[in-house]
């Protein structure tokens, strides 16, 4: 009698917990769990070392955990995910491979190619839905069909109703309104203490991974100070601490920035959620319970939930809706290379090149945070780093690749819509109603950066003028025809037209001087 052929469950990045991966509750000898470290993926970009530590340490902890529970684990280094799947199927004589649909376009394509090669081994590939999201790409596509503009707000409200999150029995939102944005835009008070960081001390396995990654010449950034959770237990502890220590005041200050602080009251949980240590469902429910228990006010809870049930689900759906053309969109025609500052803000050699250090306090500080920790929260990403690149005229794809490589929570499915659709308006407004750009006044209002900057945030022209100001108004002038009738931009175009010709010329000259100086 012929023995039944075993099956393989392939676990990709983003699924490193049993809560996300589709594994039998009880280990079975005929089920092999496959974990692959892909050489091809590792060489695709100059990844931040802290990002590499997070993914590799989480994968290795997951392998140890599964073995301790009695699962059969095949943990291998292969040329690619595709190659690893086919190699494992051949070696184990597998009759089928189970996998979650790839979150990224390239991984999905690898799975498609693997299916063809597995067929030659009389092995089938079965793809299952991803438990790391509330909804599916097909569900988003149905919602998006026929809509001229795909606004997150309407998708968010639909998911709130569908999943009964912060809803009353009559189908209306708790508190009588869907969002509390107007209450959640306060700068950080100068007298207010910054909360202690929520750190996870690296264990022995993580320290070994840090030492390995530190030696890789193709990577970027430092492993020093790595403090992210790499196990589900540690991630749940981080979530619990955030709910207790930060969520109550999170809302009012979620857009605030402060010199030297990359988190403030933010959770830092996105890296753990996106690598699969937490599900969005448990994070949302934990925040919702805090509201119902009277621990956190509604504006803070709704503002936090909006980032997960709203924005995270939205960008995932939009990514699959707009791919693969989303990689090339460039509605505003940016052609400039990404400034070297983004990789090396202090002027140190990068790729063998020395350059002038970044002297814009806000940009330099937030870029140092990325270099040193692999993260800053969403407002520095959008209104400092992306804003500067868009005003400068950087090619959107170049900025997108940096975010993908540099941030510990970044995968193509999350950063590509954020950069190409929202931050740079590369898709021409399908995702965001207007370009997310501003002069220095916004940064001054939401941070303490301008007080210590060598540039004058009150000036538009001249060598001492805030570069954001000159670049902003030059942007408005260059794109005046496009935005003259735009409902949210027309007023700024009218303001530009009213500037005296001499001032317009001075703005152009100041902006050109900024561009010439940026490496």
Phi, psi and omega per residue, in radians:
X1 nan 2.285 -3.093
X2 -1.384 2.293 3.125
X3 -1.231 2.531 3.103
X4 -1.099 2.476 3.136
X5 -1.347 2.458 -3.130
X6 -1.234 2.873 3.024
X7 -1.978 2.710 -3.141
X8 -2.064 2.320 2.995
X9 -1.871 1.966 -3.133
X10 -1.532 2.218 3.134
X11 -1.907 2.044 -3.134
X12 -1.686 2.875 3.037
X13 -0.935 2.415 -3.067
X14 1.738 -0.015 -3.089
X15 -2.260 0.384 -2.964
X16 -1.415 0.880 2.926
X17 -2.749 2.682 3.119
X18 -1.171 -0.326 3.104
X19 -1.222 -0.427 -3.126
X20 -1.817 -0.772 -3.103
X21 -1.265 2.627 3.099
X22 -1.596 1.574 3.139
X23 -2.109 2.569 3.045
X24 -1.074 2.480 -3.117
X25 -1.045 -0.623 3.133
X26 -1.949 2.245 3.136
X27 -0.976 2.457 3.121
X28 -2.216 2.466 -3.106
X29 -1.159 -0.364 -3.117
X30 -1.626 0.112 3.114
X31 -2.039 2.126 3.139
X32 -1.932 2.258 3.093
X33 -1.626 2.153 -3.088
X34 -1.857 2.149 3.064
X35 -2.104 2.192 -3.036
X36 -2.100 2.256 2.919
X37 -1.678 1.961 -3.011
X38 -1.563 2.084 3.093
X39 -1.139 -0.713 3.138
X40 -1.053 -0.788 3.139
X41 -1.151 -0.713 -3.136
X42 -1.109 -0.469 -3.108
X43 -1.677 -0.009 -3.010
X44 -1.178 -0.591 -3.110
X45 -2.533 2.836 3.005
X46 -1.346 1.360 -3.043
X47 -1.082 2.571 3.031
X48 -1.139 2.391 -3.099
X49 -1.067 -0.599 3.126
X50 -1.202 -0.554 3.065
X51 -1.145 -0.762 3.119
X52 -1.105 -0.730 3.104
X53 -1.065 -0.779 -3.129
X54 -1.018 -0.919 -3.058
X55 -1.162 -0.812 -3.078
X56 -1.227 -0.736 3.132
X57 -1.152 -0.692 3.111
X58 -1.108 -0.772 3.099
X59 -1.041 -0.797 -3.074
X60 -1.220 -0.659 3.041
X61 -1.094 -0.712 -3.126
X62 -1.099 -0.733 3.107
X63 -1.066 -0.774 3.125
X64 -1.100 -0.749 -3.128
X65 -1.072 -0.790 -3.114
X66 -1.133 -0.728 3.110
X67 -1.081 -0.728 -3.128
X68 -1.106 -0.490 3.134
X69 -1.499 -0.109 3.089
X70 1.780 0.106 3.102
X71 -1.329 2.607 2.982
X72 -1.427 2.115 -3.056
X73 -2.110 2.263 2.996
X74 -1.948 1.802 -3.133
X75 -1.918 1.977 -3.029
X76 -2.396 2.718 2.981
X77 -1.733 2.166 -3.103
X78 -2.328 2.905 -3.126
X79 -1.054 -0.601 -3.133
X80 -2.752 2.997 3.054
X81 -1.119 -0.739 3.105
X82 -0.989 -0.878 -3.120
X83 -1.076 -0.722 -3.133
X84 -1.097 -0.705 3.133
X85 -1.122 -0.826 -3.097
X86 -1.169 -0.737 3.111
X87 -1.034 -0.803 -3.105
X88 -1.143 -0.726 3.141
X89 -1.073 -0.722 3.140
X90 -1.157 -0.817 -3.067
X91 -1.159 -0.623 -3.081
X92 -1.634 -0.084 -3.093
X93 1.088 0.675 -3.038
X94 -1.221 2.543 3.073
X95 -1.639 -0.370 3.085
X96 -2.723 2.703 3.050
X97 -2.136 2.255 3.073
X98 -1.832 2.389 3.128
X99 -2.632 2.722 2.987
X100 -1.419 2.553 3.072
X101 -0.970 2.328 -3.079
X102 -1.041 2.376 3.120
X103 -1.292 -0.522 -3.123
X104 -1.874 2.645 -3.096
X105 -0.951 -0.808 -3.066
X106 -1.196 -0.656 3.115
X107 -1.194 -0.667 3.076
X108 -1.061 -0.702 3.106
X109 -1.171 -0.649 3.083
X110 -1.082 -0.694 3.121
X111 -1.141 -0.667 3.103
X112 -1.100 -0.776 3.115
X113 -1.156 -0.678 3.121
X114 -1.072 -0.656 -3.133
X115 -1.033 -0.713 3.116
X116 -1.125 -0.706 3.134
X117 -1.276 -0.582 3.101
X118 -1.155 -0.587 3.133
X119 -1.034 -0.592 3.105
X120 -1.158 -0.326 3.110
X121 -1.744 0.198 -3.059
X122 0.984 0.688 -3.136
X123 -2.137 2.400 -3.131
X124 -1.797 2.685 3.046
X125 -1.943 2.159 3.116
X126 -1.973 2.146 -3.117
X127 -1.808 2.384 -3.126
X128 -2.106 2.823 -3.130
X129 -1.211 2.642 -3.096
X130 -1.431 2.113 3.126
X131 -1.396 0.002 -3.134
X132 -1.490 0.157 3.122
X133 -2.416 2.772 3.089
X134 -1.266 -0.583 -2.952
X135 -2.356 -3.048 -3.074
X136 -2.034 2.841 3.100
X137 -1.143 -0.568 3.114
X138 -1.200 -0.655 3.097
X139 -1.077 -0.750 3.108
X140 -1.134 -0.723 -3.115
X141 -1.066 -0.705 3.099
X142 -1.108 -0.721 3.115
X143 -1.131 -0.658 -3.054
X144 -1.361 -0.391 -3.059
X145 -1.042 2.208 3.099
X146 1.508 -0.084 -3.137
X147 -1.575 2.345 3.102
X148 -1.319 -0.597 -3.140
X149 -2.250 2.349 -3.081
X150 -1.833 1.409 -3.057
X151 -1.494 2.325 -3.124
X152 -1.003 -0.651 -3.044
X153 -0.959 -0.734 -3.067
X154 -1.304 -0.620 3.062
X155 -1.146 -0.742 3.135
X156 -1.055 -0.781 -3.141
X157 -1.125 -0.675 3.130
X158 -1.109 -0.739 3.134
X159 -1.239 -0.595 3.055
X160 -1.003 -0.824 -3.140
X161 -1.144 -0.802 -3.040
X162 -1.102 -0.633 -3.071
X163 -1.876 0.149 3.044
X164 0.939 0.948 -3.141
X165 -1.877 2.096 -3.103
X166 0.915 0.798 -3.134
X167 -2.099 2.648 3.043
X168 -1.634 2.825 -3.123
X169 -1.010 -0.451 -3.111
X170 -1.494 0.113 3.092
X171 1.508 0.157 3.087
X172 -1.805 2.740 -3.098
X173 -1.282 2.542 3.030
X174 -0.994 2.376 -3.137
X175 1.496 -0.092 3.058
X176 1.414 0.012 3.114
X177 -2.523 2.704 -3.052
X178 -1.445 -0.437 3.137
X179 -2.618 2.823 -3.076
X180 -2.173 0.604 -3.106
X181 -0.950 -0.700 -3.074
X182 -1.099 -0.460 3.139
X183 -1.590 -0.132 -2.993
X184 -1.966 0.781 -3.088
X185 -2.343 0.672 -3.099
X186 -1.616 2.451 3.007
X187 -1.269 2.829 3.134
X188 -1.307 2.147 -3.126
X189 -1.120 2.426 -3.125
X190 -1.044 -0.538 -3.095
X191 -1.531 -0.066 -3.049
X192 -1.522 2.276 3.127
X193 -1.226 2.505 3.077
X194 -1.453 2.297 -3.099
X195 -1.120 2.642 3.090
X196 -1.105 2.511 -3.142
X197 -1.139 2.600 3.044
X198 -1.647 1.818 -3.031
X199 -1.936 2.585 2.936
X200 -1.976 2.039 -3.117
X201 -1.218 2.218 -3.130
X202 -1.056 2.341 3.069
X203 -1.549 -3.036 -3.033
X204 -1.078 -0.747 -3.122
X205 -1.133 -0.744 3.126
X206 -1.142 -0.677 3.120
X207 -1.136 -0.641 3.073
X208 -1.132 -0.690 3.098
X209 -1.146 -0.706 3.099
X210 -1.041 -0.770 -3.134
X211 -1.114 -0.694 3.119
X212 -1.130 -0.862 -3.080
X213 -1.160 -0.575 3.136
X214 -1.041 -0.449 -3.088
X215 -1.544 -0.085 -3.065
X216 -1.429 2.069 -3.039
X217 -1.288 -0.410 -3.077
X218 -1.462 -0.116 -3.114
X219 -1.586 3.078 -3.015
X220 -2.380 2.704 3.121
X221 1.374 -3.094 -3.072
X222 -1.999 2.652 3.027
X223 -1.510 -0.222 -3.071
X224 -1.090 2.421 3.109
X225 1.419 0.141 3.124
X226 -1.020 2.228 -3.051
X227 -2.505 0.402 -3.125
X228 -1.537 2.625 3.074
X229 -1.204 2.465 3.109
X230 -2.179 0.161 3.029
X231 -2.292 2.751 3.127
X232 -1.116 -0.677 3.137
X233 -1.055 -0.807 -3.139
X234 -1.156 -0.650 3.126
X235 -1.136 -0.692 3.111
X236 -1.186 -0.590 3.052
X237 -1.151 -0.703 3.089
X238 -1.095 -0.746 3.090
X239 -1.048 -0.801 -3.122
X240 -1.081 -0.712 3.120
X241 -1.161 -0.710 3.113
X242 -1.065 -0.814 -3.126
X243 -1.032 -0.710 -3.089
X244 -1.354 -0.791 -2.927
X245 -1.663 -0.481 -2.965
X246 -2.132 -0.602 -3.042
X247 -0.977 -0.702 -3.092
X248 -0.963 -0.600 -3.136
X249 -1.881 0.103 -3.037
X250 -1.026 -0.852 -2.993
X251 -0.919 -1.039 -3.068
X252 -0.989 -0.516 -3.023
X253 -1.949 0.304 -3.074
X254 -1.181 -0.377 3.124
X255 -1.755 0.023 -3.074
X256 -1.324 2.619 3.059
X257 -2.239 2.595 3.127
X258 -2.563 2.403 -3.102
X259 -0.969 2.240 3.073
X260 1.445 0.027 -3.092
X261 -2.121 2.095 -3.104
X262 -1.719 -0.094 -3.111
X263 -2.186 -0.780 -2.996
X264 0.953 -2.019 -3.100
X265 -1.718 0.136 3.128
X266 -1.230 2.772 -2.990
X267 -1.424 -0.526 -3.010
X268 1.197 0.268 -3.053
X269 -1.512 -0.216 -3.038
X270 -1.071 -0.613 3.114
X271 -1.120 -0.723 -3.139
X272 -1.209 -0.668 3.129
X273 -1.182 -0.799 -3.040
X274 -1.283 -0.354 3.070
X275 -1.591 -0.103 3.018
X276 1.740 0.153 -3.138
X277 -1.385 -0.402 3.084
X278 -2.296 2.622 2.999
X279 -1.670 2.628 3.088
X280 -1.081 -0.532 -3.114
X281 -1.076 -0.807 -3.088
X282 -1.236 -0.541 3.110
X283 -1.214 -0.780 3.122
X284 -1.104 -0.778 -3.112
X285 -1.155 -0.613 3.099
X286 -1.100 -0.720 3.110
X287 -1.180 -0.720 3.142
X288 -1.122 -0.706 3.092
X289 -1.082 -0.648 3.127
X290 -1.083 -0.639 3.095
X291 -1.177 -0.873 -3.077
X292 -1.150 -0.438 3.098
X293 -1.461 -0.050 -3.136
X294 1.392 0.232 -3.111
X295 -1.449 -0.541 -3.085
X296 -2.382 2.451 -3.112
X297 -1.275 2.758 -3.072
X298 -1.036 -0.754 3.138
X299 -1.015 -0.651 3.112
X300 -1.235 -0.769 -3.096
X301 -1.173 -0.812 3.135
X302 -1.117 -0.697 3.123
X303 -1.090 -0.646 3.116
X304 -1.274 -0.802 -3.136
X305 -1.084 -0.642 3.124
X306 -0.997 -0.634 -3.121
X307 -1.183 -0.443 -3.072
X308 -1.773 -1.086 -3.133
X309 -1.199 -0.535 3.106
X310 -1.508 -1.324 -2.945
X311 -1.196 -0.793 -3.085
X312 -1.093 -0.797 3.117
X313 -1.131 -0.630 -3.110
X314 -1.167 -0.822 -3.097
X315 -1.186 -0.561 3.087
X316 -1.124 -0.811 3.113
X317 -1.137 -0.736 -3.119
X318 -1.141 -0.664 3.119
X319 -0.950 -0.907 -3.101
X320 -1.254 -0.512 3.105
X321 -1.182 -0.607 -3.006
X322 -1.770 -0.154 -3.103
X323 -1.352 2.684 0.005
X324 -1.573 -0.060 -3.055
X325 -1.136 -0.333 -3.128
X326 -1.034 -0.449 -3.134
X327 -1.180 -0.401 -3.038
X328 -1.945 -0.070 -3.036
X329 -1.080 2.516 -3.072
X330 -2.831 1.093 -3.008
X331 -1.065 -0.550 -3.089
X332 -1.633 0.015 3.015
X333 1.248 0.545 3.102
X334 -1.174 2.338 -3.104
X335 -2.224 -0.140 -3.023
X336 -1.316 2.559 3.038
X337 -1.205 2.691 3.089
X338 -1.146 2.299 3.122
X339 -0.973 2.471 3.103
X340 -1.029 -0.445 3.097
X341 -0.864 -0.619 -3.062
X342 -1.121 -0.492 3.092
X343 -1.651 -0.540 -3.039
X344 -2.532 1.412 -3.024
X345 -1.187 -0.366 -3.048
X346 -1.674 0.170 3.077
X347 1.447 0.116 3.125
X348 -1.231 2.784 -3.122
X349 -1.027 2.374 3.032
X350 -2.417 2.189 -3.018
X351 0.920 0.614 3.080
X352 1.409 0.156 -3.058
X353 -2.057 2.262 2.974
X354 -1.680 2.724 -3.077
X355 -2.735 2.978 3.094
X356 -1.196 2.384 3.140
X357 -1.180 2.653 3.081
X358 -1.215 2.188 -3.117
X359 -1.969 0.234 2.949
X360 -1.524 1.998 -2.995
X361 -0.968 -0.795 -3.096
X362 -1.137 -0.796 -3.110
X363 -1.191 -0.794 -3.128
X364 -1.079 -0.749 -3.096
X365 -1.159 -0.768 -3.112
X366 -1.248 -0.566 3.082
X367 -1.216 -0.620 3.070
X368 -1.127 -0.661 3.101
X369 -1.061 -0.726 3.115
X370 -1.157 -0.808 3.132
X371 -1.020 -0.708 -3.011
X372 -1.549 -0.590 -3.082
X373 -2.069 -0.213 -3.097
X374 1.298 0.396 3.139
X375 -2.962 2.650 2.791
X376 -2.539 2.926 -3.084
X377 -1.425 -3.078 -2.852
X378 -1.214 -0.501 -3.097
X379 -1.285 -0.796 3.004
X380 -1.017 -0.648 3.107
X381 -1.070 -0.826 -3.015
X382 -1.444 -0.881 -2.932
X383 -1.697 -0.058 3.017
X384 -2.039 -1.139 -3.018
X385 -1.201 -0.894 3.134
X386 -1.245 -0.693 3.125
X387 -0.996 -0.854 -3.120
X388 -1.087 -0.774 -3.121
X389 -1.126 -0.711 -3.140
X390 -1.163 -0.797 3.121
X391 -1.104 -0.587 -3.121
X392 -1.264 -0.426 -3.122
X393 1.660 0.505 3.134
X394 -1.229 2.497 3.044
X395 -1.073 2.210 -3.089
X396 -0.951 -0.682 -3.108
X397 -1.111 -0.575 3.127
X398 -1.185 -0.729 3.085
X399 -1.151 -0.695 -3.137
X400 -1.057 -0.782 -3.136
X401 -1.086 -0.635 3.122
X402 -1.132 -0.840 3.127
X403 -1.034 -0.729 -3.124
X404 -1.089 -0.750 -3.102
X405 -1.331 -0.557 -2.879
X406 -1.618 -0.465 -2.967
X407 -1.797 2.398 -3.091
X408 -1.167 -0.393 -3.130
X409 -1.765 0.115 -3.001
X410 -1.628 2.242 2.936
X411 -2.278 2.834 -3.038
X412 -1.027 -0.634 -3.078
X413 -1.117 -0.453 -3.115
X414 -1.701 -0.720 -3.042
X415 -1.405 -0.550 -3.079
X416 -1.108 -0.866 3.060
X417 -1.081 -0.698 -3.135
X418 -1.062 -0.731 -3.084
X419 -1.464 -0.909 -3.028
X420 -1.315 -0.576 -3.115
X421 -1.613 -0.842 -3.031
X422 -1.603 -1.058 -2.954
X423 -1.142 -0.786 -3.060
X424 -1.774 -0.082 -3.115
X425 0.998 0.545 -3.079
X426 -1.121 -0.479 -3.121
X427 -1.511 0.121 3.060
X428 1.311 0.298 3.010
X429 1.867 0.108 3.112
X430 -1.181 -0.615 -3.088
X431 -1.658 -0.823 -3.088
X432 -1.989 2.459 -3.059
X433 -1.256 -0.337 3.126
X434 -2.685 2.786 3.021
X435 -1.101 2.400 3.117
X436 -1.521 1.402 -3.135
X437 -2.244 2.758 3.073
X438 -2.809 2.837 2.942
X439 -1.456 -2.916 -3.089
X440 -1.230 -0.319 -3.051
X441 -1.069 -0.699 3.133
X442 -1.099 -0.796 -3.133
X443 -1.091 -0.677 3.115
X444 -1.134 -0.676 -3.111
X445 -1.221 -0.604 -3.004
X446 -1.787 0.107 -3.071
X447 -2.647 3.106 3.026
X448 -1.876 0.251 -3.049
X449 -1.142 -0.781 -2.967
X450 -1.133 -0.479 -3.110
X451 -1.119 -0.481 -3.106
X452 -1.932 0.159 -3.093
X453 -1.516 2.573 3.138
X454 -1.263 -0.268 -3.140
X455 -1.648 2.705 -3.119
X456 -1.682 1.971 -3.086
X457 -1.198 -0.257 3.130
X458 -1.518 -0.077 -3.109
X459 -1.892 2.535 3.089
X460 -1.781 -0.448 -3.021
X461 -2.309 2.766 3.111
X462 1.713 2.933 -3.051
X463 -1.157 -0.368 -3.132
X464 -1.722 0.011 -3.106
X465 -1.257 2.546 3.057
X466 -1.026 2.145 -3.136
X467 -0.997 -0.541 3.112
X468 -1.082 -0.613 -3.112
X469 -1.168 -0.900 -3.123
X470 -1.113 -0.752 -3.137
X471 -1.145 -0.636 3.138
X472 -1.112 -0.897 -3.091
X473 -1.235 -0.546 3.028
X474 -1.125 -0.683 3.070
X475 -1.047 -0.820 3.131
X476 -1.040 -0.754 3.132
X477 -1.123 -0.755 -3.110
X478 -1.169 -0.527 -3.083
X479 -1.958 0.400 -3.062
X480 -1.035 -0.732 -3.098
X481 -1.128 -0.723 -3.126
X482 -1.091 -0.703 -2.989
X483 -1.815 0.147 -3.074
X484 -1.062 -0.555 -3.127
X485 -1.912 0.169 -3.102
X486 -1.281 2.283 -3.054
X487 -1.065 -0.462 -3.100
X488 -1.881 -0.098 -3.100
X489 -2.080 -0.276 -3.033
X490 -1.046 -0.631 -3.122
X491 -1.083 -0.674 3.132
X492 -1.216 -0.617 3.069
X493 -1.123 -0.727 3.116
X494 -1.096 -0.665 3.094
X495 -1.111 -0.747 3.118
X496 -1.055 -0.778 -3.114
X497 -1.069 -0.550 -3.117
X498 -1.369 -0.268 3.100
X499 -1.087 2.445 3.039
X500 -1.022 2.628 -3.112
X501 -0.987 -0.647 -3.129
X502 -1.150 -0.656 3.124
X503 -1.238 -0.691 3.073
X504 -1.017 -0.754 -3.137
X505 -1.139 -0.707 3.126
X506 -1.126 -0.647 3.093
X507 -1.124 -0.787 3.121
X508 -1.055 -0.750 -3.115
X509 -1.166 -0.687 3.106
X510 -1.148 -0.746 3.115
X511 -1.104 -0.716 3.105
X512 -1.101 -0.668 3.118
X513 -1.138 -0.664 3.089
X514 -1.096 -0.808 -3.113
X515 -1.080 -0.698 -3.132
X516 -1.140 -0.538 -3.052
X517 -1.476 -0.407 -3.089
X518 -1.340 2.140 -3.074
X519 -1.244 nan nan
